[in-house]
Every structure is written in structure tokens, then in C-alpha cells.
Amino acid sequence: MSFKDLASVGVANVVGTLISTIFWLVLATFMDAEQYGEINYFIAIASVTSVISFLGAADALMVFSAKKTRIESPLLIITTIASIISALILFALFSNIAISLFVIGYVIFNHLIYESLGRKAYPSFSKYFIIQRVLLVGFGIGLYFVLGPTGVVLGYALSFFPFIFKIYKKYQISKNEFSLLREKIPFMRDSYGLSLLAISGVYLDRLIIAPVFGYAFLGNYHLSFQILMILTTISGIIFSYLLPQEASGKPHKKLWSITILIVLVTSILTIILAPSILPILIPKYGPAIDLIQIMSISAVFMTITLRYTSKFLADEKSKVVVIGKGVYLTSHIIGIYSLGTMLGIQGVAWSFVIASVLEALYFVIIKREIKKKTNRFKK
């Protein structure tokens, strides 16, 4: 393991997450929960559509680039076409150029990001990741004062586009190995299902909350989710770094154990300190304080889930991960309607925690079953 590589990924994720979180917290001081919720509702629509258009390419790029299987160029061609079609459909439905541009930009930018991780080109990943976040802040806040809430979504979309020239230059000399891509369709099919379930796990609740409970409800919920993302930053760092490593046959159990312990400590501190600090920082979002305390519980279980997700994907057991995400998503949707109706906004937060626990528990059980079968086979 190269500490320099880990530090490169780590710094990028920490700095990128910090920039993004500050961006959303600053926006929260400009607007009320209603506007904040509306912005995040349209970003949720754009994000889900973007992942649909990306066709499960993220894990495929990381795993097969690490194994030096050249599928980057055909993936870029296919997903770019898919993103343009999706963008046209969104524009026909919403007459909103911002969310349409978001989809195309997301697909192109994420090709660059995940291919860099797969090649273990960690300094390049770090550079691209941080630059995009800086552009997000500049475009997003600047266009907010010009166009209002729509300007934030447009600024987000525009932050992806400077990388178009980089990826075109990168791939124009590569061969379009569609035959290699066809061989990987079973993995990509499961990976696509996983990515759809994963993005649904992040955004589907927002697509449900806004029409059922209103934009103000969603505004408080999203702000709480941003704090949770800070708590799981280190988990994302380790996952991004270790998936290509584990795909190459290098397990790192000790590093994952240390990560889980760090997340546990930071979660406890957040639960204790939130009532004292947050009213000073975000006085307009009182309901978010209780939500942050509740949702912080799920950070450890989300980290455990990432640990097993990395192992299963590295072993090309993507179907196990797909089922796990299905467990999470199904339980969370049921919880939003049942607990949300009974307990209001706190019920939705508890639904998130319960779903995270069930997903982690599923992975632990499956891993033990696989280990038992392996031991019986050896005997």
C-alpha cells in the first residue's frame, strides 16, 4: 500500500466534501427551507437521470481498468449517447435546460473520475475532483444571485463541462473495443442494477418527500444528510482507494477496522455537540438538529456496508451487492410512508437508520455464509 496514493485520494475527498458541504451550508444561510428543498428536488431528478444514463459504468471502469481490460472508449460513446437522449427527455418534461445539461456533464466528468481511480492515477483523480468542486461553488453561488434557485442547478451542471476537452483528448487515440465490452455485460448488468439502487437510496427519498411532505420538509432533511456525508467522508476515501486494490487481489482488513472505529467516534461526538453548535450556524433550520442526531447513528452501518461492498465487487460478486441495495431501498421506502406518516420528519430519519442497519446486516450474514461454504469445500 502506498501512503502517498492513499493520502492523495484522502485529501481530494476531504477537501472536495468540505467544499461541497460549505457550499450547501452557505446556501442554507441565503434561503429558507422551502427554497432549499426545491433546489434539491430538481438536483435529485437530474442526479437519478444521470446515473440511469451512465449505465453502470462507474464500477466497470474502476474494476476493469485496474485489470487493464480496455473498455473505456466504447463505454464513453454509449453513455454519452444515452445522456443526450435523457437530457432531451428531461427538457421536454420540465423545460429546464439546467437539469438537462447536468445529465450530460455528469456522465462525461464521471468517466474521467472512475477511469482515473481504476488506473490508480490517484493524483489525477484528486485534481479533477477538487477542481470540479471549486467550479461548483463559483458557478452555483454566482448564478444564484443572477437567476435565483435555478441558477444553483445550472451552476452545478456547468461545473462538469470544462472536463469535456480533457476526456476527448484522452480517448481519441484509444480503440473502440466493443467486443471486450460485450464480454463484461453480465458484470455491468449487475453493476447497473447496483448503481440504480444506490442512487435511488440517496435520492429517491427526496423525490418522495417533496411531493408528499413539501419542500420545507425536504430542505431540513437534505441539510441533515449533508452533515451525515461529512461523517462518512473517510469511508468514501477508503472505498475509492481500496476497490481497485482489492480487485487486484490485495485485501486490507485492518484499514477498514480502523475506519469503522473513527466513524463511530465522530458520530458520537456529532450526536453530543449538534444541539449546541447547529443553532448558531443554521438558525433557520430548527427541525434539522433532531434529524442530524438521529441520522448520525447510521454512519457506522454505512461504513460497514461500504467495506463489504468493496470486497464483493472486487470478487465480481456484484449480484450480492445489488440485493443488499434492494434491501435498503425497500425498507427505506416503506419506512418513509409508515414512520413519516406517524412521526413526521423524525420518522423519515429513523427510516433511514433502520434501512442502513438492515443493509449492513444482510452483507455480514452473506459474507459468513460464503466463508462457511468455502471452509466446507476446503475440507
C-alpha positions as CSV (number, residue, x, y, z in Angstrom):
1,M,0.0,0.0,0.0
2,S,1.3,3.4,-0.9
3,F,0.6,6.0,1.8
4,K,1.2,8.7,-0.8
5,D,-1.6,7.3,-3.0
6,L,-4.0,6.9,0.0
7,A,-3.2,10.5,1.0
8,S,-3.9,11.8,-2.5
9,V,-7.4,10.2,-2.6
10,G,-8.0,11.1,1.0
11,V,-7.1,14.8,0.6
12,A,-9.2,15.0,-2.5
13,N,-12.3,13.5,-0.8
14,V,-11.8,15.5,2.4
15,V,-11.3,18.8,0.5
16,G,-14.0,18.1,-2.0
17,T,-16.5,17.1,0.6
18,L,-15.6,20.1,2.7
19,I,-16.0,22.5,-0.2
20,S,-19.3,20.9,-1.2
21,T,-20.6,20.9,2.4
22,I,-19.6,24.6,2.9
23,F,-21.3,25.4,-0.4
24,W,-24.6,23.8,0.8
25,L,-24.3,25.4,4.3
26,V,-23.7,28.8,2.8
27,L,-26.7,28.4,0.5
28,A,-28.8,27.5,3.6
29,T,-27.9,30.9,5.1
30,F,-29.2,32.7,1.9
31,M,-32.6,31.0,1.7
32,D,-35.3,29.4,3.7
33,A,-36.0,25.7,3.9
34,E,-38.7,25.9,1.2
35,Q,-36.2,27.2,-1.5
36,Y,-33.5,24.9,-0.2
37,G,-35.8,21.9,-0.6
38,E,-36.9,23.0,-4.1
39,I,-33.3,23.2,-5.4
40,N,-32.5,19.7,-4.0
41,Y,-35.7,18.2,-5.5
42,F,-34.5,19.2,-9.0
43,I,-30.9,18.1,-8.4
44,A,-32.3,14.8,-7.3
45,I,-34.2,14.4,-10.6
46,A,-31.0,15.3,-12.5
47,S,-28.8,13.0,-10.4
48,V,-31.1,10.0,-10.8
49,T,-31.4,10.5,-14.5
50,S,-27.6,10.9,-14.8
51,V,-26.9,7.6,-13.2
52,I,-29.5,5.9,-15.4
53,S,-27.6,7.3,-18.4
54,F,-24.2,6.2,-17.0
55,L,-25.4,2.6,-17.4
56,G,-23.4,1.1,-14.5
57,A,-20.1,2.3,-15.9
58,A,-18.6,3.5,-12.6
59,D,-17.7,0.1,-11.1
60,A,-16.9,-1.3,-14.5
61,L,-14.3,1.5,-15.1
62,M,-12.7,1.0,-11.7
63,V,-12.6,-2.8,-11.8
64,F,-11.6,-3.4,-15.4
65,S,-9.3,-0.5,-15.7
66,A,-7.4,-1.9,-12.7
67,K,-7.3,-5.3,-14.6
68,K,-6.1,-3.5,-17.8
69,T,-9.2,-4.5,-19.7
70,R,-9.7,-1.7,-22.2
71,I,-13.4,-0.9,-22.3
72,E,-13.2,2.9,-21.7
73,S,-13.8,4.2,-25.2
74,P,-16.9,2.1,-26.1
75,L,-18.3,3.0,-22.6
76,L,-17.8,6.7,-23.3
77,I,-19.5,6.5,-26.6
78,I,-22.6,4.6,-25.4
79,T,-23.1,6.5,-22.2
80,T,-22.7,9.9,-23.9
81,I,-25.4,9.0,-26.4
82,A,-27.6,7.8,-23.5
83,S,-27.1,11.1,-21.6
84,I,-28.0,13.2,-24.7
85,I,-31.3,11.2,-25.1
86,S,-32.1,11.5,-21.4
87,A,-31.3,15.3,-21.5
88,L,-33.8,15.8,-24.3
89,I,-36.5,13.8,-22.5
90,L,-36.0,15.9,-19.3
91,F,-36.2,19.2,-21.3
92,A,-39.4,18.0,-22.9
93,L,-40.9,17.2,-19.4
94,F,-39.6,20.2,-17.4
95,S,-38.5,22.9,-19.9
96,N,-35.4,23.3,-17.7
97,I,-32.1,23.5,-19.5
98,A,-30.1,23.3,-16.3
99,I,-31.1,19.7,-15.4
100,S,-30.6,18.6,-19.0
101,L,-27.1,20.0,-19.1
102,F,-26.4,18.4,-15.7
103,V,-27.0,14.9,-17.1
104,I,-24.6,15.3,-20.0
105,G,-21.9,16.9,-17.9
106,Y,-22.2,14.3,-15.1
107,V,-21.7,11.4,-17.5
108,I,-18.6,12.9,-19.1
109,F,-17.0,14.0,-15.9
110,N,-17.5,10.7,-14.1
111,H,-15.9,8.8,-16.9
112,L,-12.8,10.7,-16.1
113,I,-13.1,10.2,-12.4
114,Y,-13.7,6.5,-12.3
115,E,-11.2,5.6,-15.1
116,S,-8.5,7.5,-13.1
117,L,-9.3,5.5,-10.0
118,G,-9.2,2.3,-11.9
119,R,-5.8,3.1,-13.3
120,K,-4.7,4.0,-9.8
121,A,-3.9,7.5,-11.2
122,Y,-4.8,9.0,-7.8
123,P,-3.2,12.4,-8.3
124,S,-5.2,12.9,-11.4
125,F,-8.4,11.9,-9.6
126,S,-7.6,14.3,-6.8
127,K,-7.0,17.2,-9.2
128,Y,-10.2,16.6,-11.2
129,F,-12.4,16.1,-8.1
130,I,-11.2,19.3,-6.3
131,I,-11.4,21.5,-9.4
132,Q,-15.0,20.4,-10.1
133,R,-16.0,21.3,-6.5
134,V,-14.4,24.7,-6.8
135,L,-16.2,25.4,-10.0
136,L,-19.4,24.3,-8.4
137,V,-19.1,26.9,-5.6
138,G,-18.1,29.7,-8.1
139,F,-20.8,28.9,-10.7
140,G,-23.5,27.9,-8.2
141,I,-23.3,30.9,-5.8
142,G,-22.6,33.3,-8.6
143,L,-25.6,32.2,-10.7
144,Y,-27.9,32.1,-7.6
145,F,-27.6,35.9,-7.3
146,V,-28.4,36.2,-11.0
147,L,-31.1,33.6,-11.6
148,G,-32.2,32.5,-8.1
149,P,-32.6,28.8,-7.2
150,T,-32.5,27.7,-10.9
151,G,-29.0,29.3,-11.0
152,V,-27.7,26.9,-8.4
153,V,-28.7,23.9,-10.5
154,L,-27.3,25.5,-13.7
155,G,-24.0,26.3,-11.9
156,Y,-23.8,22.6,-10.7
157,A,-24.2,21.5,-14.3
158,L,-21.6,23.9,-15.7
159,S,-19.0,22.7,-13.2
160,F,-18.7,19.4,-15.2
161,F,-18.2,20.8,-18.6
162,P,-14.6,22.1,-18.6
163,F,-13.5,18.4,-18.5
164,I,-15.0,17.6,-21.9
165,F,-11.8,18.6,-23.7
166,K,-9.7,16.5,-21.3
167,I,-11.6,13.3,-21.8
168,Y,-11.9,13.8,-25.6
169,K,-8.1,14.2,-25.8
170,K,-7.6,11.2,-23.6
171,Y,-9.8,8.7,-25.6
172,Q,-9.4,9.8,-29.2
173,I,-6.3,7.6,-29.5
174,S,-8.0,4.5,-28.0
175,K,-9.5,1.7,-29.9
176,N,-13.2,1.1,-29.6
177,E,-13.1,-2.4,-28.2
178,F,-16.8,-3.2,-28.2
179,S,-16.1,-7.0,-28.2
180,L,-14.4,-6.6,-24.9
181,L,-17.3,-4.7,-23.5
182,R,-19.8,-7.4,-24.7
183,E,-17.9,-9.9,-22.6
184,K,-18.4,-7.8,-19.5
185,I,-22.2,-7.3,-19.9
186,P,-23.1,-9.7,-17.0
187,F,-20.9,-7.7,-14.6
188,M,-22.2,-4.4,-16.0
189,R,-25.8,-5.6,-15.8
190,D,-25.5,-6.3,-12.1
191,S,-23.4,-3.1,-11.6
192,Y,-26.0,-1.1,-13.4
193,G,-28.7,-2.5,-11.1
194,L,-26.4,-1.7,-8.1
195,S,-25.9,1.9,-9.3
196,L,-29.6,2.4,-9.8
197,L,-30.4,1.1,-6.4
198,A,-27.5,3.1,-4.8
199,I,-28.6,6.4,-6.4
200,S,-32.2,5.6,-5.5
201,G,-31.0,5.1,-2.0
202,V,-29.6,8.6,-2.0
203,Y,-32.2,10.5,-3.9
204,L,-35.5,8.5,-4.1
205,D,-36.4,9.6,-0.6
206,R,-36.1,13.2,-1.8
207,L,-38.3,12.5,-4.8
208,I,-40.9,11.1,-2.4
209,I,-40.6,13.6,0.4
210,A,-41.0,16.7,-1.7
211,P,-44.5,15.9,-3.3
212,V,-45.7,14.1,-0.1
213,F,-44.5,16.4,2.7
214,G,-43.4,19.6,0.9
215,Y,-40.2,21.4,0.0
216,A,-39.6,22.8,3.5
217,F,-39.6,19.3,4.9
218,L,-37.1,18.2,2.3
219,G,-34.9,21.3,3.0
220,N,-34.4,20.2,6.6
221,Y,-33.9,16.6,5.6
222,H,-31.3,17.4,3.0
223,L,-29.3,19.7,5.3
224,S,-29.2,16.8,7.8
225,F,-28.0,14.5,5.1
226,Q,-25.1,16.9,4.3
227,I,-23.8,16.6,7.8
228,L,-24.1,12.8,7.5
229,M,-21.9,12.9,4.4
230,I,-19.2,14.7,6.4
231,L,-19.2,11.8,8.9
232,T,-18.8,9.2,6.1
233,T,-16.1,11.1,4.2
234,I,-13.4,8.8,5.4
235,S,-15.4,5.8,4.4
236,G,-15.7,7.1,0.9
237,I,-12.0,7.7,0.8
238,I,-11.1,4.2,1.8
239,F,-13.7,2.7,-0.6
240,S,-12.4,4.7,-3.5
241,Y,-8.8,3.8,-2.8
242,L,-9.3,0.1,-1.9
243,L,-11.7,-1.1,-4.5
244,P,-9.0,-1.2,-7.2
245,Q,-6.5,-2.5,-4.7
246,E,-8.8,-5.4,-3.7
247,A,-9.8,-6.0,-7.3
248,S,-6.1,-6.6,-7.9
249,G,-6.0,-9.2,-5.0
250,K,-4.8,-7.0,-2.1
251,P,-7.2,-7.1,0.9
252,H,-6.9,-4.5,3.7
253,K,-9.0,-5.7,6.6
254,K,-7.1,-3.7,9.2
255,L,-7.6,-0.4,7.4
256,W,-11.3,-1.0,7.3
257,S,-11.4,-1.8,11.0
258,I,-9.6,1.5,11.8
259,T,-12.1,3.4,9.5
260,I,-15.1,2.0,11.3
261,L,-13.7,3.0,14.7
262,I,-13.0,6.6,13.5
263,V,-16.5,6.9,12.1
264,L,-18.0,5.6,15.4
265,V,-16.2,8.2,17.4
266,T,-17.1,11.1,15.1
267,S,-20.7,10.0,15.1
268,I,-20.9,10.0,18.9
269,L,-19.3,13.5,19.0
270,T,-21.9,14.8,16.5
271,I,-24.8,13.5,18.5
272,I,-23.5,15.2,21.6
273,L,-22.4,18.5,20.1
274,A,-25.2,19.1,17.5
275,P,-27.7,20.8,19.8
276,S,-25.1,23.4,20.9
277,I,-23.4,24.2,17.6
278,L,-26.0,23.9,14.9
279,P,-28.5,26.6,16.2
280,I,-25.6,29.1,15.8
281,L,-24.7,28.1,12.3
282,I,-28.1,27.4,10.8
283,P,-30.8,29.1,12.9
284,K,-33.5,28.9,10.2
285,Y,-33.4,25.1,10.2
286,G,-34.5,24.1,13.7
287,P,-36.0,20.7,12.8
288,A,-32.7,19.6,11.3
289,I,-31.0,19.3,14.7
290,D,-33.0,16.3,15.8
291,L,-32.6,14.8,12.3
292,I,-28.8,15.1,12.4
293,Q,-28.7,13.4,15.8
294,I,-30.8,10.5,14.6
295,M,-29.2,10.0,11.2
296,S,-25.7,10.1,12.7
297,I,-26.4,6.7,14.1
298,S,-26.4,5.3,10.5
299,A,-22.8,6.4,9.7
300,V,-21.2,3.3,11.2
301,F,-23.6,1.0,9.4
302,M,-23.0,2.8,6.1
303,T,-19.2,2.3,6.6
304,I,-19.7,-1.4,7.3
305,T,-21.8,-1.7,4.1
306,L,-19.0,0.0,2.1
307,R,-16.5,-2.4,3.5
308,Y,-18.4,-5.4,2.3
309,T,-19.4,-3.7,-1.0
310,S,-15.7,-3.3,-1.8
311,K,-15.0,-6.9,-1.2
312,F,-17.9,-8.3,-3.1
313,L,-17.3,-6.0,-6.1
314,A,-13.6,-6.9,-6.1
315,D,-14.6,-10.6,-6.3
316,E,-17.1,-9.8,-9.1
317,K,-20.0,-10.8,-6.9
318,S,-22.0,-7.7,-7.8
319,K,-25.3,-9.5,-7.6
320,V,-24.9,-9.8,-3.8
321,V,-24.4,-6.0,-3.6
322,V,-27.5,-5.4,-5.8
323,I,-29.7,-7.5,-3.5
324,G,-28.2,-5.6,-0.5
325,K,-29.2,-2.3,-2.0
326,G,-32.6,-3.7,-2.7
327,V,-33.0,-4.5,1.0
328,Y,-32.0,-0.9,1.9
329,L,-34.2,0.8,-0.7
330,T,-37.3,-1.3,0.0
331,S,-37.1,-0.9,3.8
332,H,-36.5,2.9,3.5
333,I,-39.4,3.5,1.1
334,I,-41.7,1.5,3.4
335,G,-40.3,3.5,6.4
336,I,-40.8,6.9,4.7
337,Y,-44.5,6.3,4.2
338,S,-45.2,4.5,7.5
339,L,-42.9,6.2,10.0
340,G,-43.1,9.5,8.2
341,T,-46.9,9.5,8.5
342,M,-46.8,8.5,12.2
343,L,-43.8,10.5,13.4
344,G,-43.3,13.2,10.8
345,I,-39.8,14.3,9.8
346,Q,-38.2,12.3,12.6
347,G,-39.9,9.2,11.4
348,V,-38.2,9.7,8.0
349,A,-34.8,10.0,9.7
350,W,-35.5,6.8,11.7
351,S,-36.5,5.0,8.5
352,F,-33.0,5.9,7.1
353,V,-31.3,4.5,10.1
354,I,-33.3,1.2,10.1
355,A,-32.7,0.7,6.3
356,S,-28.9,1.3,6.8
357,V,-28.8,-1.3,9.6
358,L,-30.7,-3.9,7.6
359,E,-28.4,-3.5,4.6
360,A,-25.2,-3.8,6.7
361,L,-26.7,-6.9,8.5
362,Y,-27.5,-8.5,5.2
363,F,-23.9,-8.2,4.0
364,V,-22.5,-9.6,7.2
365,I,-24.8,-12.6,7.0
366,I,-24.0,-13.3,3.3
367,K,-20.2,-13.0,4.0
368,R,-20.4,-15.5,6.8
369,E,-22.4,-17.9,4.6
370,I,-19.8,-17.6,1.8
371,K,-17.0,-18.2,4.3
372,K,-18.7,-21.4,5.7
373,K,-19.2,-22.8,2.1
374,T,-15.5,-22.1,1.4
375,N,-14.3,-23.8,4.5
376,R,-16.5,-26.9,3.8
377,F,-15.1,-27.0,0.3
378,K,-11.5,-26.9,1.6
379,K,-12.3,-29.8,4.0
